[in-house]
Amino acid sequence: MDKRKVINAYRRGFISVQECAQILGIDSLQIMGLVHDPQIQERPQGLKKQPAGG
């Protein structure tokens, strides 16, 4: 499963921090570093790459 999707599910309240850590296979304390990492934010659905030629 994609790490960004799991963290996004935690941020939205669908899963607990313990569940998030368990899915990712890391310690509950380590998950807090990932949750606050701006590089792990999921790309918004509306902003998909499209070819320059149309």
TORLUMDREN-382877 format. One record per residue (C-alpha): z, x, y; residue in one letter. Coordinates in Angstrom, 2 decimals. Layout:
<r pz="Z" px="X" py="Y" residu="A"/>
...
//
This chain:
<r pz="0.00" px="0.00" py="0.00" residu="M"/>
<r pz="-0.78" px="1.21" py="3.51" residu="D"/>
<r pz="2.27" px="2.70" py="5.24" residu="K"/>
<r pz="1.32" px="1.09" py="8.56" residu="R"/>
<r pz="1.24" px="-2.38" py="7.04" residu="K"/>
<r pz="4.69" px="-1.95" py="5.47" residu="V"/>
<r pz="6.19" px="-0.72" py="8.75" residu="I"/>
<r pz="4.48" px="-3.52" py="10.66" residu="N"/>
<r pz="5.95" px="-6.06" py="8.22" residu="A"/>
<r pz="9.41" px="-4.64" py="8.94" residu="Y"/>
<r pz="8.81" px="-4.75" py="12.70" residu="R"/>
<r pz="7.81" px="-8.42" py="12.45" residu="R"/>
<r pz="10.91" px="-9.25" py="10.39" residu="G"/>
<r pz="9.16" px="-10.07" py="7.10" residu="F"/>
<r pz="11.10" px="-7.41" py="5.16" residu="I"/>
<r pz="14.41" px="-5.60" py="5.66" residu="S"/>
<r pz="14.77" px="-1.91" py="6.44" residu="V"/>
<r pz="15.99" px="-1.34" py="2.87" residu="Q"/>
<r pz="12.95" px="-3.10" py="1.42" residu="E"/>
<r pz="10.67" px="-1.11" py="3.71" residu="C"/>
<r pz="12.23" px="2.17" py="2.60" residu="A"/>
<r pz="12.03" px="1.15" py="-1.05" residu="Q"/>
<r pz="8.33" px="0.25" py="-0.83" residu="I"/>
<r pz="7.56" px="3.57" py="0.87" residu="L"/>
<r pz="9.81" px="5.50" py="-1.53" residu="G"/>
<r pz="11.95" px="7.11" py="1.16" residu="I"/>
<r pz="15.57" px="7.00" py="2.32" residu="D"/>
<r pz="16.68" px="4.18" py="4.63" residu="S"/>
<r pz="17.60" px="6.72" py="7.30" residu="L"/>
<r pz="14.16" px="8.36" py="7.17" residu="Q"/>
<r pz="12.46" px="5.03" py="7.75" residu="I"/>
<r pz="13.89" px="4.81" py="11.26" residu="M"/>
<r pz="11.93" px="7.93" py="12.25" residu="G"/>
<r pz="8.72" px="6.34" py="10.96" residu="L"/>
<r pz="9.41" px="3.00" py="12.62" residu="V"/>
<r pz="9.69" px="4.66" py="16.03" residu="H"/>
<r pz="6.63" px="6.91" py="15.53" residu="D"/>
<r pz="3.84" px="5.70" py="17.86" residu="P"/>
<r pz="1.13" px="7.23" py="15.63" residu="Q"/>
<r pz="1.96" px="4.84" py="12.79" residu="I"/>
<r pz="1.25" px="1.67" py="14.72" residu="Q"/>
<r pz="-1.30" px="-0.59" py="13.07" residu="E"/>
<r pz="-4.60" px="-0.97" py="14.90" residu="R"/>
<r pz="-4.99" px="-4.45" py="16.42" residu="P"/>
<r pz="-7.36" px="-6.64" py="14.41" residu="Q"/>
<r pz="-9.65" px="-7.41" py="17.34" residu="G"/>
<r pz="-10.43" px="-3.77" py="18.06" residu="L"/>
<r pz="-12.72" px="-2.66" py="15.28" residu="K"/>
<r pz="-15.26" px="0.12" py="15.60" residu="K"/>
<r pz="-18.84" px="-1.02" py="15.94" residu="Q"/>
<r pz="-22.06" px="0.99" py="15.96" residu="P"/>
<r pz="-23.33" px="2.06" py="19.39" residu="A"/>
<r pz="-26.81" px="0.66" py="18.70" residu="G"/>
<r pz="-25.54" px="-2.89" py="18.39" residu="G"/>
//
